Amino acid sequence: MINLELPKKLKASANQAHQVAAQIFRPVSRKYDLAEHEYPKELDTMAAMVEGLGDSGQGASGAALGRGDDQPKVVGNANGGNMASLMNVIETCWGDVGLTLSIPYQGLGNSAIAAVATDEQLERFGKVWASMAITEPSFGSDSAAVTTTAVLDGDEWVLNGEKIFVTAGERSTHVVVWASVDKSKGRAAIKSFVVPREAPGLSVARLEHKLGIKASDTAVLLLQDCRIPKDNLLGSPEVNVEKGFAGVMQTFDNTRPIVAGMAVGLGRAVLEELRSILEEAGVEISYDTPANNQHAAAAEFLALEADWEASYLLALRAAWMADNKKPNSLEASMSKAKAGRTGTAVSLKAVELAGSYGYSQRPLLEKWARDSKILDIFEGTQQIQQLIIARRLLGKSSAELK
């Protein structure tokens, strides 16, 4: 059973995140939506705050995420790291998803480091800002199709390849790159490497222009004979055919509930705005009267809110399981699939119910509708999540169910 009453510590952290969203993110949300690729200078304040929280052991990014019982323990890790991250991201995405994705030291690569790094690597990389480079021009959702290579040359790895759609790919201080150390051994040979921004051979080819989350930089990275130290390979260098790929994939079991939380936070912002618009228009929303006996817009709102509540509860469950060392691959995908789909449905319906006002740029509804779509795409598309869920429920392997 999950106790849905949040501990005081998590409430305090979530309240702080909400203040950031309300006082920093929401006021400049439209500004950076219109000024794509411009660095949000307001994030400098966030950088100092996040670094201070990390030093005090209260940060949500680093080593507390996703370390299993069979992995080395890190002093200071405590049950609740995933839940704290979820609560915080719900609040900051209530303010702005793109700005949340731009918060220093909170990249997807940080979760990868936490999931598979050794104690020594956590000591070195625990305070970096790490983006994650997986997708390539030749593949999207099939993470096993990595073509980027890593060849050991003395005390250095030499990486070659092209990575696309790298969130925070230009601004981060480090990039966690997925590459194969031996293509003949298939997916088991895929490893993750920490590449410093200043590494020779790493360059930004271009920044993408996007439908939404425009405050976040999304880059194409080139690795051309890029050299990094030998010990920048995360985890073990050995190729284990049985579980080699499982190590890097463990990252997603931690991050998919967080992406679900992003959709939950955005969805809550949408519902609050929509409720205000409907009430100003004289539409009364009642929880004591059957929906089919209320105004049609009120009935729509109640259905949207019910879907949102289900998304929230699924995200809580997946994060709780991760914190309690319970296998949560199924639940992580369920939360991501439900929340991603709901976030898009809620925001588009809100634009529709608000009419021409919702379609204009006066409220943020149309922006939230654009921002929401990526939450149903990255970290595994809606279709991929449904495929994973089906495999888990039916007991099928990836070879048996494609």
BELURWO-V301168 format. One record per run of one state. SS is the DSSP state (alpha for helix, beta for strand, coil for the rest). FROM is the first residue (numbers start at 1). TO is the last residue. Records with the same first field share a line. If there is no record, write none. Layout:
SS: FROM-TO / FROM-TO
This chain:
coil: 1-7 / 35-42 / 56-80 / 96-96 / 101-107 / 117-118 / 126-129 / 134-135 / 137-138 / 140-142 / 146-148 / 154-155 / 168-173 / 181-182 / 197-201 / 208-217 / 234-243 / 281-290 / 294-295 / 324-328 / 360-364 / 375-381 / 395-402
alpha: 8-34 / 43-55 / 81-95 / 97-100 / 108-116 / 119-125 / 143-145 / 183-189 / 230-232 / 244-280 / 291-293 / 296-323 / 329-359 / 365-374 / 382-394
beta: 130-133 / 136-136 / 139-139 / 149-153 / 156-167 / 174-180 / 190-196 / 202-207 / 218-229 / 233-233
